[in-house]
Amino acid sequence: MTRTRDPDVTGPDRRGRRAATRRTMILNAAATSMALHGYERVTLEQIGEQVGLSATGLYHYVSGKEDILAQLLTDTIEEIGRETDRLADGSVDPLVLLRAFVRAHLRVAVTTPAGRVLSNHQDIVVSDTYSDTIREARRRHERRLESIIADGAAEQVFRAPDPHNTARFVLGALNGVPRWAGSQATAVLTDSIAEQLVDHLINGIGTGPDTAGG
Amino acid sequence: MTRTRDPDVTGPDRRGRRAATRRTMILNAAATSMALHGYERVTLEQIGEQVGLSATGLYHYVSGKEDILAQLLTDTIEEIGRETDRLADGSVDPLVLLRAFVRAHLRVAVTTPAGRVLSNHQDIVVSDTYSDTIREARRRHERRLESIIADGAAEQVFRAPDPHNTARFVLGALNGVPRWAGSQATAVLTDSIAEQLVDHLINGIGTGPDTAGG
């Protein structure tokens, strides 16, 4: 949403802005609660309490808990995308893009409540029983990483016969990090974890020329 | 528990065996339900229904839902340990052990309901709010993989400056697999996924001699 500072702004527009602000407050409160207690345990009543609304009042801004979750996960995935672009800084080098993706994912996943919800609720993100919005956002994210790997393979910078599975392995490793790195981890720590992961992924841990054969 | 076929077996022993059998039935029913619907959504009433017991009746055999989960996860982790030993077949080669661990974890995690519960509920497995039993089982599993990697690093078969984090990356990637491989995946498919993961981990996807530097 674009915010204009037009002095001629009319009543309904102002109400629209207030509603958008209220919706953002609701999403932030929900992210914090869900990161702490898990999606299943958080009720609309609890979310409402934090923003001074009844559960009924909440329905003016969101259509339910699943709508909140879908919006949180979609926003988070878009934020990781923007952070990836920022870190890659226009480069088309597959290795630069891969490192940017891994760093961006970890920064957002570890240091933001919504990022922790994304990491903790992969069962929901992948499930068929939740909304198409969630599933589509997850697929966009997975395809972004898969494209980086496939492009690198096409340029022979990477050796990845199955970029889809490679992307899934990397996302699995990434989604595990917030659980063990702790919510107090700094960007410096998450960047160092990102570097270890990228180093393993690129160079492997084997010391021989082809130690995995056989 | 050891099962004796002593013909002098007395009433209480037989009752003990029946109780153990009943407890196993309860655990199997719970694993199936929790794998399908998630730990949070499954109630003791639903588990009881599947084995013909009321929720009150269940309390003769288990002390609650968390007790069931702890037992399921502990059993599963022990099963992965036994399968690792079986696949490694006495070898002390770090690469053989690593491959055995990854294969064993995926076989159990993908093809058994309790294994899927383990993979889906990493938030619980890592959490401080659940039982020590769950946390201890998780740590044993993590330490087992960490030891394989650390031993390989000591023998200079692996280059892994931080075996603890390396183990966590691998476990993250492993825990993600049941979510995308589907519950119908065969042992052949999980072994092939295991092989891709081990190949990435050992050889990396980079084609250059040290493409990750910088």
Interface residues (C-beta under 8 A of the other chain):
Chain A: G38 E40 R41 L95 N120 H121 Q122 D123 V126 I149 G152 Q156 V157 F158 R159 A160 D162 N165 T166 R168 F169 V170 L171 G172 A173 L174 N175 G176 V177 R179 W180 I193 Q196 L197 V198 D199 H200 L201 I202 N203 G204 I205 G206 T207 G208 D210 T211 A212
Chain B: G38 E40 R41 L95 N120 H121 Q122 D123 V126 I149 G152 Q156 V157 F158 R159 A160 D162 N165 T166 R168 F169 V170 L171 G172 A173 L174 N175 G176 V177 R179 W180 I193 Q196 L197 V198 D199 H200 L201 I202 N203 G204 I205 G206 T207 G208 D210 T211 A212
